[in-house]
């Protein structure tokens, strides 16, 4: 953990750096490949809509409280799937409180419905009075989808307005929207490839990951704005300052994503392995895939794309020119000093004497003579006032330094 902390400090201070912006074409290619696979899954396999969107049949069997548990639900799922009815091959079986169990299937004919009902009664030992059947129409699912699309449109509009108002840069809004679209396409593609049913819980999960992805992107963009506020004073290019911002927030992004993905992974495990089906696994899968894609897009897509969009701005181009000039100057500090060559002209020292006979090169001009110093200025000894005479104290005994024990003794 200490090494990870030191790595975070080095990334923040710039001692170590991962070139996210400089290698943006590599990240573009990887993202394009992932998106292509997701789109291929959507076109090839399609989305497996749940009965809330396609309609179907729902059976409710009332049982004693001690029988309404997951074991009974698993037995009912296996029994209904074993009827060899195509539309009942993947039933959705969930508990409803402590009183009943719900079994949902795709639309069935009257004969198939009677067979499924009898199978439920045989598996649970309940009477016909304890079993109720109802048809689920697709209109409710369509209404959910319409409201979800409306909420998505409103969310995207608010995102554009918020980012533009906060950062005052429309190019940041474009980069954030591209990252959001990247996350949504990957999440839906994973649903298509895995064969999971798309339920209202899935729609809820997709709308949730949009907020998570946007939050991480805004944090990185805020650091980018801080680093690029004064390009001339920081002596950096926009690309280098943006790349530094990504490195400074990298450890925070990793820690946040790990903390968020661990509980979601646990929920996904319980929903898939333990429960087998239900809205829990649909929600958990959307959250897990969307959160992972959101962290990736904020680091590898949003910021490199922002630097790419701003590469042609005048201020950014001036910063690039200044940086190139500094790098040329620092490459060889003594490049401006002329090197000695054999054909260089030889000249005497200035003022060394007359020109040599036969010399074709004129001697350098001598330095002008120094002007005489003004009298009475500078460190000049004053004139004596009278002749020097012998002092009366010249014959007096001068004091000498003696030890304290001999002082005052003659």
Secondary structure, DSSP 8 states (H G I E B T S, - for coil): -HHHHHHHHHHHHTSS---TTTTHHHHHHHHHHHHHHHHHHHHHT--EE-HHHH-EEEEEEE--TTT-SHHHHHHHHHHHHTT--GGGTT-EEEEETTTEEEEEEE---HHHHHHHHHHHHHHH---GGGEEEEEE-HHHHHHHHHHHHHHHHHHHHHHHHHHHHHH--HHHHHHHHHHHHHHHHHHHHHHHHHT-EE-HHHHHHHHHHHHHHHHHHHHHHHHHHHHTS-HHHHT--HHHHHHHHHHHHHHHHHHHHHHHHHHHHHHHHIIIIII-SSHHHHHHHHHHHHHHHHHHHIIIIIHHHHHHHTTTSHHHHHHHHHHHHHHHHHH-TTTTS----TTS-----TTS-S--TT-SS-------------TT-SS-----SS-----GGGGS-------GGGTT--
